[in-house]
Amino acid sequence: YEDSNGKAIDYILELGTMCTDVQVQNNGKVLGDPTEVAIVEKAININKNRNELYAKYPKVNEIPFDSNRKMMTTIHRIGNKYRIICKGAPDVLLDKCTKEVLEIVDSQDIKVKTLDKLKIKNENEQMAHKALRVIAVAFKDVTELPSKIDNSTIENNLTFVGLIGMIDPPREGVKEAVKTCKTAGIKTVMITGDHLETAKAIAKDLGILNNGEKAITGQELDKMTQEQLEKNIKEYSVFARVTPEHKVRIVKAWQRNGAVVAMT
């Protein structure tokens, strides 16, 4: 909706900073995963300090991030109810949402509407094409928590809040290193948890993804037998939205083709 007063940005940063696993020290320094640190520091810039929010809305439980679910959840007590906040990969989180925010009156008064999944997916694609790492944020309020706290009982019927895009630039010297490897006859491939379009944009810039070479997702890998992967492995230079299990399959496939493999 038209966010003329900036409430939507404030709200997504408020929820985003609460749904993190970092440490905010007394001197303001934030320690933790770089993606989460970026969200927490941005929230501090608009006077939404994670520690102060936790004092106001105590965290009572959480479902930690893992690479298979590609998301995490924190649960907070807010007055006489509980707020469940989820953040993670947009393509994963969207499937757990049924509504989206229509208007934010204040943090306790949120008007919602039916989820427009196609529009949100298009926004996600556009951000990914710009080489942005995109994080989705969603929530729901409940009066009672289920006796069993896990992803099947908690992470469903969510209200989508918005997308956070951030630049995760390659380290200095990477482009030159890839070029040096190529000159030495070494093929460089990218294996990442990022969205396919984000990975492709960065890989093209670094000279990893060249004309005629392909990119593939973990979901597509799941549909391949190991024999099929071994047969076609040389066609791919980018592997996106992968899990640690996929990494093992990729390395073994290259080795079965007689390649000497190093990961960094």
C-alpha positions as CSV (number, residue, x, y, z in Angstrom):
1,Y,0.0,0.0,0.0
2,E,1.0,3.6,-0.2
3,D,3.5,4.0,2.7
4,S,3.5,7.8,2.8
5,N,4.5,8.0,6.5
6,G,7.1,5.3,6.5
7,K,5.3,3.0,8.9
8,A,5.7,-0.1,6.8
9,I,9.5,0.3,6.7
10,D,9.6,0.9,10.5
11,Y,7.4,-2.1,11.1
12,I,9.3,-4.6,8.9
13,L,12.5,-3.5,10.6
14,E,11.0,-3.8,14.0
15,L,9.8,-7.4,13.3
16,G,13.0,-8.2,11.4
17,T,15.3,-7.1,14.2
18,M,13.3,-9.1,16.8
19,C,13.5,-12.3,14.7
20,T,17.3,-12.5,14.9
21,D,20.0,-14.4,16.9
22,V,22.6,-11.7,17.5
23,Q,24.1,-9.9,20.5
24,V,23.7,-6.1,20.9
25,Q,26.4,-4.9,23.2
26,N,26.1,-1.9,25.5
27,N,28.4,0.1,23.2
28,G,26.0,-0.5,20.3
29,K,28.2,-3.0,18.5
30,V,26.2,-5.9,17.0
31,L,27.7,-9.4,16.9
32,G,26.4,-12.3,14.8
33,D,25.6,-13.4,11.3
34,P,26.3,-10.6,8.8
35,T,22.8,-10.7,7.3
36,E,21.2,-10.4,10.7
37,V,23.7,-7.7,11.8
38,A,22.7,-5.6,8.8
39,I,19.0,-5.8,9.7
40,V,19.6,-5.0,13.4
41,E,21.9,-2.1,12.7
42,K,19.4,-0.6,10.3
43,A,16.7,-0.9,12.9
44,I,18.9,0.8,15.5
45,N,19.3,3.7,13.0
46,I,15.5,4.3,13.3
47,N,15.6,4.0,17.1
48,K,14.4,0.4,17.2
49,N,16.9,-1.3,19.5
50,R,16.6,-5.0,19.6
51,N,17.4,-5.2,23.4
52,E,14.7,-2.6,24.2
53,L,12.2,-4.4,22.0
54,Y,13.0,-7.7,23.8
55,A,12.5,-6.0,27.2
56,K,9.1,-4.7,26.0
57,Y,8.1,-7.9,24.1
58,P,10.0,-10.8,25.8
59,K,11.0,-13.8,23.7
60,V,9.4,-16.9,25.1
61,N,10.5,-19.4,22.4
62,E,12.1,-19.8,19.0
63,I,12.7,-22.2,16.1
64,P,16.3,-21.6,15.0
65,F,17.3,-21.1,11.4
66,D,18.4,-24.2,9.5
67,S,19.5,-24.5,5.9
68,N,16.8,-27.0,5.0
69,R,13.9,-24.8,6.1
70,K,15.7,-21.6,5.1
71,M,13.9,-19.6,7.7
72,M,13.7,-19.0,11.5
73,T,11.0,-18.0,14.0
74,T,10.9,-16.2,17.3
75,I,7.9,-16.1,19.6
76,H,7.2,-13.0,21.8
77,R,4.7,-12.2,24.6
78,I,2.8,-9.0,23.8
79,G,0.3,-8.2,26.5
80,N,-2.2,-11.1,26.7
81,K,-1.2,-12.6,23.3
82,Y,1.8,-14.0,21.5
83,R,3.4,-12.7,18.4
84,I,5.1,-15.2,16.1
85,I,7.7,-13.6,13.8
86,C,9.2,-15.5,10.9
87,K,11.9,-14.4,8.5
88,G,13.7,-16.2,5.7
89,A,13.8,-17.0,2.0
90,P,10.8,-15.4,0.2
91,D,10.0,-18.4,-1.9
92,V,9.8,-20.5,1.2
93,L,8.1,-18.1,3.5
94,L,5.4,-17.1,1.0
95,D,4.0,-20.6,0.9
96,K,3.3,-20.3,4.6
97,C,1.4,-17.0,4.3
98,T,-2.3,-16.6,3.7
99,K,-2.7,-12.8,4.1
100,E,-0.6,-9.7,3.7
101,V,-0.5,-6.3,5.4
102,L,-2.9,-3.8,4.0
103,E,-2.3,-0.9,6.5
104,I,-0.3,-0.3,9.6
105,V,-2.2,1.9,12.1
106,D,0.4,1.1,14.8
107,S,2.3,-2.0,15.9
108,Q,-0.8,-3.4,17.6
109,D,-3.3,-2.5,14.9
110,I,-2.5,-4.1,11.6
111,K,-5.1,-4.3,8.8
112,V,-4.7,-7.2,6.4
113,K,-5.9,-8.4,3.0
114,T,-5.8,-11.5,0.9
115,L,-2.3,-12.5,-0.1
116,D,-1.2,-11.4,-3.7
117,K,1.5,-14.0,-4.1
118,L,2.2,-13.4,-7.7
119,K,2.8,-9.7,-7.2
120,I,5.2,-10.4,-4.3
121,K,7.1,-13.0,-6.3
122,N,7.5,-10.5,-9.1
123,E,8.9,-8.0,-6.6
124,N,11.3,-10.6,-5.3
125,E,12.5,-11.5,-8.8
126,Q,13.1,-7.8,-9.6
127,M,15.2,-7.3,-6.4
128,A,17.1,-10.6,-7.1
129,H,18.0,-9.4,-10.7
130,K,19.7,-6.5,-9.1
131,A,22.0,-8.9,-7.2
132,L,20.2,-8.2,-3.9
133,R,19.9,-10.8,-1.2
134,V,16.2,-10.7,-0.3
135,I,14.7,-11.6,3.1
136,A,11.0,-12.0,3.7
137,V,9.3,-11.1,7.0
138,A,5.9,-12.4,8.2
139,F,4.0,-12.7,11.5
140,K,0.9,-13.9,13.2
141,D,-0.7,-13.1,16.6
142,V,-2.3,-15.9,18.7
143,T,-3.9,-16.0,22.1
144,E,-2.6,-19.4,23.0
145,L,0.5,-21.4,21.9
146,P,0.3,-25.1,20.9
147,S,1.7,-27.6,23.4
148,K,4.3,-28.6,20.8
149,I,6.4,-25.8,19.4
150,D,7.8,-26.7,16.0
151,N,7.6,-25.6,12.3
152,S,4.5,-27.7,11.6
153,T,2.5,-26.1,14.4
154,I,3.8,-22.6,14.4
155,E,5.0,-21.6,10.8
156,N,1.6,-21.5,9.1
157,N,-1.3,-19.1,8.3
158,L,1.1,-16.2,8.5
159,T,0.6,-12.5,7.4
160,F,3.2,-11.3,4.9
161,V,4.8,-8.0,5.9
162,G,7.4,-7.3,3.3
163,L,10.8,-7.9,1.7
164,I,14.2,-6.6,2.9
165,G,16.9,-6.3,0.2
166,M,20.6,-6.0,0.9
167,I,23.8,-6.0,-1.1
168,D,26.2,-8.8,-0.2
169,P,29.1,-7.8,-2.5
170,P,31.9,-10.2,-3.3
171,R,35.1,-9.7,-1.4
172,E,37.7,-7.5,-2.8
173,G,39.9,-9.5,-5.2
174,V,37.5,-12.2,-6.0
175,K,36.9,-11.2,-9.6
176,E,40.7,-11.2,-10.2
177,A,41.1,-14.5,-8.4
178,V,38.4,-16.1,-10.7
179,K,40.2,-14.7,-13.7
180,T,43.6,-16.1,-12.5
181,C,42.0,-19.5,-11.9
182,K,40.6,-19.5,-15.4
183,T,44.0,-18.7,-16.9
184,A,45.5,-21.6,-14.9
185,G,42.8,-24.0,-16.3
186,I,40.8,-24.1,-13.1
187,K,37.0,-24.0,-13.4
188,T,35.3,-22.0,-10.7
189,V,31.7,-22.7,-9.7
190,M,29.4,-20.9,-7.3
191,I,27.5,-22.9,-4.6
192,T,25.2,-20.7,-2.6
193,G,22.0,-20.5,-0.6
194,D,20.9,-17.4,-2.4
195,H,18.0,-17.0,-4.8
196,L,18.8,-18.2,-8.3
197,E,18.5,-14.8,-9.9
198,T,20.7,-13.2,-7.2
199,A,23.4,-15.9,-7.7
200,K,23.3,-15.6,-11.5
201,A,23.7,-11.8,-11.4
202,I,26.7,-12.0,-9.1
203,A,28.2,-14.9,-11.0
204,K,28.0,-13.1,-14.3
205,D,29.7,-10.1,-12.8
206,L,32.5,-12.2,-11.5
207,G,33.0,-14.1,-14.7
208,I,31.9,-17.4,-13.2
209,L,28.7,-17.8,-15.3
210,N,29.7,-17.4,-19.0
211,N,27.8,-17.9,-22.2
212,G,26.5,-21.5,-22.7
213,E,26.9,-22.3,-19.0
214,K,23.9,-23.1,-16.8
215,A,22.6,-22.4,-13.3
216,I,20.5,-24.8,-11.3
217,T,18.7,-24.8,-8.0
218,G,18.7,-27.3,-5.1
219,Q,15.1,-28.1,-5.9
220,E,16.0,-29.1,-9.4
221,L,18.9,-31.2,-8.1
222,D,16.5,-33.1,-5.9
223,K,14.8,-34.3,-9.1
224,M,18.1,-35.7,-10.5
225,T,19.6,-39.0,-9.7
226,Q,23.3,-38.9,-8.8
227,E,24.0,-40.6,-12.2
228,Q,22.2,-37.9,-14.1
229,L,24.1,-35.2,-12.1
230,E,27.4,-36.8,-12.8
231,K,26.6,-36.9,-16.5
232,N,25.6,-33.3,-16.7
233,I,27.7,-31.6,-14.0
234,K,30.1,-29.9,-16.5
235,E,27.2,-27.8,-17.9
236,Y,26.6,-26.0,-14.6
237,S,28.6,-23.1,-13.1
238,V,26.0,-21.9,-10.5
239,F,24.2,-23.9,-7.9
240,A,21.7,-21.9,-6.0
241,R,19.3,-22.4,-3.0
242,V,21.4,-25.4,-2.0
243,T,21.7,-27.3,1.3
244,P,24.8,-28.9,2.8
245,E,23.6,-32.3,1.4
246,H,23.5,-30.8,-2.1
247,K,27.1,-29.6,-1.7
248,V,28.2,-33.2,-1.0
249,R,26.4,-34.4,-4.2
250,I,28.0,-31.7,-6.3
251,V,31.5,-32.4,-5.1
252,K,31.1,-36.2,-5.6
253,A,29.8,-35.6,-9.1
254,W,32.8,-33.6,-10.1
255,Q,35.1,-36.1,-8.6
256,R,33.4,-38.9,-10.5
257,N,34.3,-37.0,-13.6
258,G,38.0,-37.1,-12.7
259,A,38.2,-33.6,-11.3
260,V,40.3,-32.5,-8.4
261,V,37.9,-30.5,-6.2
262,A,38.7,-27.7,-3.7
263,M,36.1,-25.7,-1.8
264,T,36.7,-22.3,-0.3
